[in-house]
Amino acid sequence: MVEYSSHDWRKYTDDAIVKNDNGTMKVNESVVVFTDPKDLRTYEVDVSRLIRVFVNNRDGHKRSVK
């Protein structure tokens, strides 16, 4: 395992994978590229960061996230 700093969320996603019909990819080696429909800017976000946001939102809003 790679040594991550204490604030680096990738340490929690080291064994996570992204699945699709063609196989799997390592989360820590993957990014999502998308266009924000509100400002029409293109963003590139690490998948591990998206997982962190999901976990934080789920824990902070237990009643609203299913």
Protein Blocks (a to p, Z undefined) as FASTA:
>chain_A
ZZddfklmklmmmmgccddfkbccdfklcccddddfklopacdddfklmmmmmmmmmmmm
mmlpZZ
